[in-house]
Amino acid sequence: MTEEEINRLIKEAPDSEKCNLLEFLDGEISPYEYFNKFSIDQSGILSKGRPIYFAALVPNCDGEKEFFTIANSNIEDLYSLCKISKKTLKDWVEKHGEIYATMEKVSSLNMKWTEWLGFKMNLDSENRITYVIRKRSNVNAND
């Protein structure tokens, strides 16, 4: 996504989608600069020219790949968003291996979305939850 598209997405997205990112960046660097500098991979979706979804893999403090997303409000083409997002994540898992998603336990909708994408709970603490998604094994039980 372009800088203008990222900025528009950040402006239009609900606070629950962007508050952790803005708090983390603390005005030191723009979201666009951060993702372009640190993303291992990234993808965005536009619907009729409007940015509706952005996903990126960024290294976390343990050097693992962390899945990060921002979804816009009032998404009209939800079916396409779901289909494209799931396919992109599947491709990333094949390409990069194990991917984590960590979030505060404030949005049950975000947790449901993460689980729908295929993530499984890995760590559950009082305020945060970490999910992981891994490559599916192609090992046949009869081999």
N, C-alpha and C positions, 0 to 999 in steps of 0.2 A: 504494500500500500504506500501511497505517497504521503509526504508529511501533511499535506492538506487533508487527506482522507483520515489519517490517524487522529489529527487534531479535531476533526468533525466528530469522529466516533467518540473520542474522550468527552467532548462537549455534550453530546446527545445521550450517552450511556447513563443508566441509573447509577447512583452513588455506590450501590452494592457491587457494581462491576468494576469500578475504577478507584475506590478509596484506598485499597491496599497498595496499588501501584503508585498513586500520587504521594501517599505517605512514605513509601519506600524511597522514591526519587527525591522527595523533599525539595523540589525546585532546583536541585543541583544539575539536572540534565533533563531534557524533554523526553516524553515517552518515545517519540520517533527516534531520537538520537540513541536512547537506551537500547531499543530493540534492534536498530541497525548496527550498533556496536557489539552487542553481546549475544544476539540470537544465533543459535546453532541452525535453526530453520524457522521460517515464519510463513504464514498464509493469511490472506484476507478475503472477505467476500463482500462484493458490492451488489446491491439490488436496485436497479433503475438509477444507478449512479450514486446511491446512498450507501455509505459503509455500514454494514450490519453486524460484522463479526471479524474478529482478529484473533489469531492463535499464534503462539510462538513457543519454541523450546529455548530455555535459557539455562545456563549452568547454575545450580544452587551452591550454597556454601560448602557442601560436601563433594562438589564436582559432579554431581548427578544431573541428569537432564530433567528439568522441571517444566511442566506444561502450564502455560499461562494463557488465559483467554479474556476477551472483552466482548460482550454482546450488547448490541444497541437495544433501545426500547422500541416498542411498537413494530416488531418485525412482521411484515406481511407474508413473506415467502418462507415460512418456517420449515416446510417439508424439504426444500432445497438446502437450507442451512443445515438441517440434521443430516441429510444424505452426504453432502460435501464434507462436513466436519468429521463424520465417522470415517469416511474414506481417507481423508488427509491424515488422521491420527493413525489409522492402520498402516498407511505407507510409511509414516515416521517411525513406528515401532519396528517395521521390517528393516528400515534403513539404519536406525540409531539404537535399537534394542530397548532396554528397560527405561520407562518414563514415569516420573512421579508427578503428582498433583497435590499440593498442600493448600489448605484453606482454613480460615477461621470458621467455627461452627455457628454462623449467623444466617445462612441462607439454605434452607432445606431444598429449594429449587436448584441451587448450584450443586449441591451434593447429589441430587437425583440425576442431573445432567451428566455429571462426572461418571456416575455408575452406569448410566445408559450408554455412554461412550465406550464402556468396557473396562473401566478401572475397578480394581478391587481394594477394599480397605487394607491398609498396611499398618498404620499406627493411629491410635485413637487416644488423645489426651483430653484434658478438661476443656480446653478452648480451641484446639486445632485437630484437624484430621488429615492424615496423609494417605493417599491412594497410590497404587502402582499398577501399571499395565506392562505385560511382558509379551515377547514373541510366543506364539503358540508352538508347541513342540510338534514336529512332524513324525515323531517316533511311533511306530506301529507296535502295539502291545504284543503282537505275535512274533515280532523279530527277535 
